[in-house]
Amino acid sequence: MTNDKTGRDKIEKIAFAVVLVISLVAAQAVINLRSSIRLSAPVELSKSGLSVSVPQGSAWHSDDKWKFDGDGFTIDSSFITGANMGRSYARCRYILAAKQMTAQERFSEYASSLNAEPVETGQLAVKGLVVDWAKISDANEQTSSVPFEIMFGVCQLPEGRYLEIEVLTTEDEKGLAQNIFNAIIKSIRFSDNGLLKAGIQIVGDCRNEGLAKALTGREKQVSLFMLTDASNHPVGFTMDALAAEPNTESEVEAASYFYRRGRVPEEEVGLLHTDGTFTTFTWRVENRTGARAKRLEMSVNDQNLVIQEQDTEKEHTLNKAAVPEIIADQVLKTFLDSNQNSILIDIIRSDGTISPLYAEKAELAQDANQVIKVELLDGRGIRQQIYYDNSKNLIKTVFEQSGVLTRSTAEEIAKLFPERAYIILGRNRLFESEGI
């Protein structure tokens, strides 16, 4: 009996040792996989002039594409394995605009959000760009289930754009974060295509002209457009209005109404109060889809955008090329008068997101004097062609594969959409609207 027990003890010890060795080998294999740095091919961000590479392969996974996140774009890569060995990732974020801060202030703000602190800082230069970086470690390992090490970098690009680079690894892999970070930095390529600079110039010209110029002596201008689907069936309409206070160009109002019929009808009404240069404004928007309603109030002062929705408040810094969607047509008309062939501007949309918009002059069509091709660069591939007559009045907007907006009359729209006739025929009250 004693010999049997002794034999079992030896077997258990040997088995334990084997399991321990296998575990160590597996753990080392995972670390080796994670430490094997192989980057993806350069991933370009449309119309920005920027491309970067991120870790790919050897259990690193990336979709290899930039994703719109509301006021910028992100590309990332994560280390994926069945072993519970940490949470390594690499991420780059392209920021449309950011508040003015020193690199050290950005590092402190970022580290504070993680209950961490910068332990080392420095600079790297690559292809004419300068990346300020900080190494950040967990300030209190008791608060983190897995202690971490982060390399965080910021790179200022022309015309107020920023690139952030973030690499996180667990602390059992000392130096790995910096190695991956350095590899990503070396992959950055940027070529200024001049589109944003041209957009800033056009927006500045529109501000200098003043919004009231579009009224050509009238105190109010109202435009109606019929929306037809790809089969040319009427499915909705829009109504846009612009008004200025009599004998002054310092106070301008813009109003909009959108309606789309369907099993779940969609409506949106917006009212914007601004000065003639739209450097300050307040914009109230209500969107209703079926029984669901969403209300936003956006206000801008000195390039600082505040968005209020119910009990929440968000702040964004705006680029000098930023324009509220409700008056974007006025900026495009200024573009038509310019010698620029293509521009990039930032559109503040009615849902509170901010997206770059690319515009280029197109060949003339038979039924229009001037045409602009427009693409909203938010990843959805929304493209349209906007047609203008000799007086730069908008004739129609053709949405790629989804329908057409065509200039119409109040009588025609009221006849086709009797359920909203009271809004169309009472369009002079649009500026008094408090909601849908």
SVG drawing of the C-alpha trace seen along z (x, -y; Angstrom):
<svg xmlns="http://www.w3.org/2000/svg" viewBox="-54 -99 67 101">
<polyline fill="none" stroke="black" stroke-width="0.4" points="0.0,0.0 2.8,-2.4 4.6,-1.7 1.3,-2.4 0.9,-5.7 4.5,-6.6 4.0,-5.8 0.9,-7.9 2.7,-10.8 5.5,-10.6 3.1,-10.5 1.2,-13.5 4.4,-15.5 5.6,-14.6 2.1,-15.5 2.2,-18.8 5.6,-19.6 4.5,-18.7 1.4,-20.9 3.6,-23.7 6.0,-23.4 3.2,-23.3 1.7,-26.4 4.9,-28.3 5.6,-27.3 2.1,-28.3 2.4,-31.6 5.8,-32.3 4.3,-31.4 1.5,-33.9 4.0,-36.6 6.2,-35.7 3.1,-36.0 2.2,-39.3 5.8,-40.5 6.2,-39.6 5.5,-43.0 4.3,-42.7 2.4,-45.8 -0.4,-46.0 -0.1,-47.7 -0.5,-51.5 -4.2,-52.3 -5.2,-55.7 -7.8,-58.0 -9.8,-59.3 -9.0,-62.9 -6.8,-63.6 -3.4,-62.8 -2.7,-60.6 -1.9,-56.8 -0.7,-54.6 0.0,-50.9 -1.1,-48.9 -0.1,-45.5 -1.5,-42.6 -1.1,-38.9 0.4,-36.6 -2.9,-36.9 -3.0,-40.7 -6.3,-41.6 -7.4,-44.7 -10.1,-45.5 -7.6,-47.7 -9.9,-50.6 -10.7,-53.9 -14.0,-54.2 -15.9,-57.4 -16.6,-58.1 -18.6,-61.3 -15.9,-63.9 -12.9,-62.0 -11.7,-58.6 -10.1,-55.6 -8.2,-52.6 -7.1,-50.0 -5.6,-46.5 -6.2,-44.1 -4.3,-41.1 -6.8,-38.1 -6.0,-34.8 -7.9,-32.3 -5.4,-32.7 -6.2,-35.2 -2.9,-37.0 -3.9,-40.7 -5.5,-43.2 -2.9,-44.6 -4.1,-46.9 -2.9,-49.7 -5.0,-52.6 -4.7,-55.7 -7.2,-58.5 -7.5,-61.3 -9.1,-64.3 -10.8,-67.0 -10.1,-69.7 -8.9,-69.9 -8.7,-72.5 -5.4,-74.3 -3.2,-72.5 0.5,-71.8 1.7,-68.2 2.3,-67.9 -1.2,-69.1 -2.6,-66.4 -0.5,-63.8 -1.6,-64.7 -5.3,-64.9 -5.1,-61.5 -3.2,-59.8 -5.6,-61.2 -8.5,-59.6 -6.8,-56.2 -5.8,-56.9 -2.2,-56.8 0.7,-59.1 3.3,-59.9 6.7,-58.5 8.7,-59.5 8.2,-61.9 10.0,-62.7 9.8,-63.5 10.1,-61.6 10.4,-63.0 9.2,-61.2 8.9,-62.5 8.6,-66.1 6.2,-65.5 6.9,-65.7 5.3,-63.3 5.3,-64.2 5.0,-61.0 4.7,-59.9 5.1,-56.5 2.3,-56.0 2.1,-53.4 -0.6,-52.4 -0.3,-54.8 -2.1,-52.4 -1.8,-48.7 -4.4,-47.9 -7.1,-49.6 -6.3,-47.6 -6.9,-43.8 -4.0,-43.8 -1.2,-46.4 -0.5,-48.1 2.0,-50.2 0.9,-52.7 2.7,-54.7 0.7,-57.7 1.6,-60.2 0.2,-63.3 1.1,-64.7 -0.2,-68.1 -1.1,-68.2 -1.7,-71.2 -4.9,-73.3 -5.7,-72.2 -6.0,-68.5 -4.4,-66.0 -3.3,-62.4 -3.2,-60.5 -1.3,-57.2 -2.0,-54.9 -0.5,-51.5 -1.3,-49.5 0.3,-46.3 0.3,-44.5 3.3,-45.0 4.6,-41.4 5.8,-42.6 8.2,-45.4 9.2,-47.4 6.7,-45.9 4.4,-49.0 7.3,-51.2 8.5,-48.8 5.0,-48.7 4.6,-52.5 7.9,-53.2 6.9,-50.9 3.6,-52.7 5.3,-56.1 7.8,-55.0 4.8,-53.9 3.1,-57.4 3.0,-59.1 1.4,-62.5 1.1,-64.6 -0.8,-67.9 -3.3,-67.9 -4.4,-71.4 -8.1,-70.5 -8.7,-71.6 -6.7,-74.8 -8.9,-75.6 -12.0,-74.8 -11.0,-77.2 -10.5,-79.9 -13.9,-79.4 -15.6,-79.4 -13.7,-82.6 -14.9,-84.2 -18.5,-83.2 -18.2,-84.8 -16.8,-87.9 -19.7,-88.1 -22.3,-87.6 -25.2,-85.2 -27.6,-88.1 -26.1,-88.5 -28.0,-85.4 -31.3,-87.3 -30.5,-89.9 -32.7,-92.6 -35.4,-90.2 -36.0,-89.8 -36.9,-86.1 -36.3,-83.3 -38.1,-79.9 -37.2,-76.9 -39.1,-73.7 -37.9,-70.4 -39.7,-67.1 -37.9,-63.9 -38.4,-61.0 -36.9,-57.5 -34.9,-55.5 -38.2,-54.5 -39.1,-58.2 -42.0,-57.9 -42.6,-60.9 -41.6,-59.9 -41.1,-63.2 -40.0,-66.8 -37.8,-69.5 -38.4,-73.1 -35.5,-75.5 -35.7,-79.2 -33.3,-82.0 -34.2,-85.4 -32.5,-88.6 -33.6,-91.3 -34.8,-94.4 -32.1,-96.9 -29.4,-94.9 -27.1,-92.0 -26.0,-91.3 -28.9,-88.9 -29.8,-86.0 -32.1,-83.1 -32.2,-79.8 -34.9,-77.2 -35.4,-73.7 -38.1,-71.1 -37.7,-67.5 -40.5,-64.9 -40.2,-61.3 -43.4,-59.2 -43.3,-55.5 -44.4,-52.9 -42.3,-54.8 -42.5,-58.4 -39.5,-60.6 -39.6,-64.4 -37.0,-66.9 -37.2,-70.6 -34.3,-73.0 -34.0,-76.7 -30.7,-78.5 -30.0,-82.0 -26.7,-83.5 -24.8,-86.6 -24.1,-87.3 -20.7,-85.6 -22.0,-82.4 -19.0,-82.6 -21.6,-82.4 -24.9,-80.6 -27.6,-78.7 -29.2,-75.8 -32.2,-73.9 -33.1,-70.6 -35.9,-68.1 -36.0,-64.8 -39.0,-62.4 -38.9,-58.9 -42.2,-57.2 -42.9,-57.7 -39.2,-58.4 -38.1,-62.0 -34.7,-63.5 -34.0,-67.1 -30.6,-68.9 -29.5,-72.4 -26.1,-73.4 -24.4,-76.6 -21.0,-77.9 -18.9,-80.7 -15.2,-81.2 -14.9,-77.8 -16.2,-76.0 -19.3,-73.9 -21.6,-72.9 -24.2,-70.2 -27.1,-69.8 -29.4,-66.7 -31.8,-66.3 -29.5,-66.1 -26.2,-65.6 -23.8,-68.1 -20.8,-67.6 -18.1,-70.0 -16.1,-70.0 -13.5,-72.3 -14.3,-73.3 -11.9,-73.7 -12.1,-77.0 -13.7,-75.0 -16.7,-74.0 -20.1,-74.9 -23.6,-74.0 -25.4,-71.7 -28.4,-74.0 -26.4,-76.7 -23.9,-74.6 -25.5,-75.5 -24.4,-79.1 -20.8,-78.0 -21.1,-75.8 -22.4,-78.8 -19.3,-80.7 -17.2,-77.8 -18.9,-78.0 -17.7,-81.6 -14.1,-80.8 -11.2,-79.6 -10.9,-76.4 -11.8,-73.1 -12.1,-71.0 -12.3,-71.6 -12.8,-69.9 -15.0,-71.4 -16.3,-70.1 -20.1,-69.8 -21.8,-70.1 -24.7,-67.8 -28.2,-68.0 -27.5,-64.9 -24.6,-66.6 -21.8,-64.8 -19.1,-66.5 -18.0,-65.0 -15.7,-66.1 -17.4,-66.9 -15.5,-66.7 -16.8,-68.9 -15.5,-69.3 -16.8,-71.1 -18.1,-68.8 -18.7,-68.9 -21.8,-71.0 -25.0,-69.1 -27.6,-70.0 -30.2,-71.0 -27.8,-73.0 -25.3,-75.8 -23.0,-74.5 -22.7,-71.2 -20.9,-70.2 -20.1,-66.6 -20.2,-66.1 -19.2,-63.2 -19.8,-63.0 -16.7,-61.2 -18.3,-59.4 -17.8,-55.9 -21.3,-55.4 -20.4,-56.3 -23.0,-59.0 -22.4,-60.8 -24.5,-63.3 -24.5,-65.8 -25.9,-69.2 -27.2,-71.2 -27.5,-75.0 -29.0,-77.4 -27.4,-80.6 -28.4,-82.5 -26.9,-79.8 -30.3,-78.7 -30.4,-75.0 -32.3,-73.0 -31.9,-69.5 -29.8,-67.1 -29.2,-63.6 -28.3,-61.0 -26.3,-58.1 -28.6,-55.1 -31.1,-56.5 -33.2,-59.3 -33.5,-62.9 -34.5,-66.2 -36.1,-68.4 -37.3,-72.0 -41.1,-72.1 -44.0,-74.4 -46.0,-74.5 -49.2,-73.6 -47.7,-70.5 -46.2,-69.2 -49.4,-69.9 -51.4,-68.0 -49.1,-64.9 -48.6,-65.1 -52.0,-66.4 -51.0,-65.1 -48.4,-67.8 -50.2,-70.5 -50.7,-72.7 -46.9,-73.0 -46.2,-73.7 -49.0,-76.3 -48.0,-77.9 -44.4,-78.0 -44.1,-81.7 -44.5,-80.4 -41.5,-78.1 -39.3,-80.6 -41.7,-80.5 -41.6,-76.7 -40.9,-75.2 -40.9,-71.7 -42.8,-69.1"/>
</svg>
